[in-house]
Each structure stands twice: as structure tokens, then as C-alpha cells.
Amino acid sequence: MDRQVVVVGLVVVVVVVVVVVVVVVVVVVVVVVVVVVVIVVLVVVVVVEVVVVVVVVVVVVVVVVVVVVVVVVVLVVVVVVVVEIRGGSGGSGNGGIMVVVVVVYSGSGGSVKVVVVVVVVVVVVVVAVTAAVSVALVVVVVVVVA
């Protein structure tokens, strides 16, 4: 049983690391695209000072860093307590939802099962919110400058 728990724990760690890497890559891509769009809009459409561009870039980067840190911390906390994982089939039925079952063994040999639902959709929502915030910042800056 111990060996099985260790193997499952390692699988969980690998899965979470992959998810974190994917989230970070996607968020970085979103940030790069938004920053490029901001620079193009501000430089081509409205000629403004470089300071405004720098401020927008800094704000976007700060927002993204905060989001990534929160996601990573949550996932790491989940990894720390996860012993057993039950993954969905990934088909259209479950919408990409992963259910993580945490098993805590007591001294008497009994077990307490705490079900922690980690929704992959949450990652998508985080990225979407980051993108939305970035776009909102761009719109606000363009409107204010214009």
C-alpha cells in the first residue's frame, strides 16, 4: 500500500507540475500579446509618452505575476496533502474536471477521505481573467489618453 501511495503521489506531483508549467506558459503568452498590442496601439494610433507605455506594461506584468503565484501556491498546497488521485476520463462528459481524493490515514487504521475538487476549468478561468484584466487596462489607458 505504501508503495502504491508513493507512486500515486509522484504521479500527482508530475501532473501538477505540468499544469503549473502550462498555466505559466499560457499566461506569459497572453501578457506578451497584450503588451505588444498596447505598444502598437499607443505608439501607432495615439502618440504618447514612453512613460504611459511603461506603466501599462508594469501593471500588466504585476497582475500576471500575482495570478501565477496564487495558482502555484494553491497547486503546491494541494500536492502537499494529496495521497490518492482519481482522474476523470477527460471526455466530453466531465468537461475536463479532475477530482482529487485526499486520504488521511489515522493511527487506528481507519481513514478519513476528504474530496478536493480541482477543476481544470479554474486554470482556464484564471488565464481568461488575466487576459480580461489586461485588455481592460489597455482600453482604459487608450480611452484616457485619447
Long-range contacts (C-beta under 8 A, 24 or more apart in sequence): 5-83, 5-84, 8-83, 8-84, 8-85, 9-82, 9-83, 11-85, 12-79, 12-82, 12-85, 12-100, 13-79, 15-85, 16-75, 16-76, 16-78, 16-79, 19-75, 19-120, 19-123, 20-71, 20-72, 20-75, 22-123, 23-68, 23-71, 23-123, 23-126, 23-127, 24-68, 24-72, 26-127, 27-64, 27-67, 27-68, 27-126, 27-127, 27-130, 28-64, 30-64, 30-127, 30-130, 30-131, 30-134, 31-60, 31-61, 31-64, 31-130, 31-134, 34-60, 34-131, 34-134, 34-135, 34-138, 35-60, 35-61, 37-138, 38-137, 38-138, 38-141, 41-138, 41-142, 42-141, 42-142, 42-145, 45-142, 46-142, 46-145, 46-146, 48-145, 52-141, 52-145, 56-137, 56-138, 56-141, 59-137, 60-133, 60-134, 60-137, 63-130, 63-133, 63-134, 63-137, 64-130, 64-134, 67-126, 67-129, 67-130, 70-126, 71-123, 71-126, 75-118, 78-116, 78-118, 81-116, 82-116, 95-121, 96-120, 96-121, 97-121
